[in-house]
Amino acid sequence: MLDKISLILLIIGGLNWGSVGIFQFDLVAWIFGGQTGIISRIVYTLVALAAIWCISLLFRDRDEVSHDTFARQA
């Protein structure tokens, strides 16, 4: 579950960075009251933590992930 939440947050962060790079428009800042707004900073921090968590996906054994998925479905 934490993997899926982290991936969703990374997708949000990636789309936001894409909008900054292409359109010079920070969607998170626009929605939550500027880059220095507390909620914007929380969102940025959650995206960063999700990115750190997803680093572990690179080093996980593929069989372990498949086994966990299979065990949850059973």
C-alpha positions in Angstrom: 0.0 0.0 0.0 2.8 2.4 0.9 4.4 1.7 -2.5 1.2 2.7 -4.3 0.8 5.9 -2.3 4.4 6.8 -3.0 4.0 6.2 -6.7 0.9 8.4 -6.8 2.8 11.2 -5.0 5.7 10.9 -7.4 3.3 11.1 -10.4 1.8 14.2 -8.9 5.3 15.7 -8.3 6.4 14.7 -11.8 3.3 16.3 -13.4 3.9 19.5 -11.3 7.5 19.7 -12.3 6.5 19.2 -15.9 4.1 22.1 -15.7 6.8 24.2 -14.2 9.3 23.2 -16.9 6.9 23.6 -19.8 4.5 26.3 -18.8 6.4 28.0 -15.8 3.3 27.2 -13.8 3.5 25.6 -10.3 0.1 23.8 -9.9 0.7 22.9 -6.3 1.6 26.4 -5.3 -1.4 27.7 -7.3 -3.8 25.4 -5.5 -2.4 25.8 -2.0 -1.5 29.4 -1.8 2.0 29.9 -3.0 5.3 28.0 -2.7 5.8 29.2 0.9 2.3 28.3 2.0 2.3 25.6 4.7 0.1 23.2 2.7 2.3 23.6 -0.4 5.4 22.8 1.7 3.7 19.8 3.2 2.9 18.5 -0.3 6.4 19.1 -1.5 7.8 17.3 1.5 5.5 14.3 1.0 6.6 14.1 -2.6 10.2 14.1 -1.5 9.6 11.4 1.1 7.8 9.4 -1.5 10.8 9.7 -3.8 13.1 8.5 -1.0 10.8 5.6 -0.3 10.7 4.6 -4.0 14.5 4.4 -4.1 14.0 1.1 -2.2 12.0 -0.2 -5.2 15.2 -0.2 -7.2 16.9 -2.6 -4.8 14.0 -5.0 -4.0 14.1 -8.5 -5.2 11.5 -8.9 -7.9 10.5 -12.3 -6.5 9.9 -10.7 -3.1 7.5 -8.2 -4.5 5.6 -10.8 -6.5 5.4 -13.1 -3.5 3.9 -10.3 -1.4 1.3 -9.5 -4.0 0.4 -13.1 -4.3 0.1 -13.5 -0.5 -2.2 -10.5 -0.2 -4.5 -11.8 -2.9 -4.9 -15.3 -1.3 
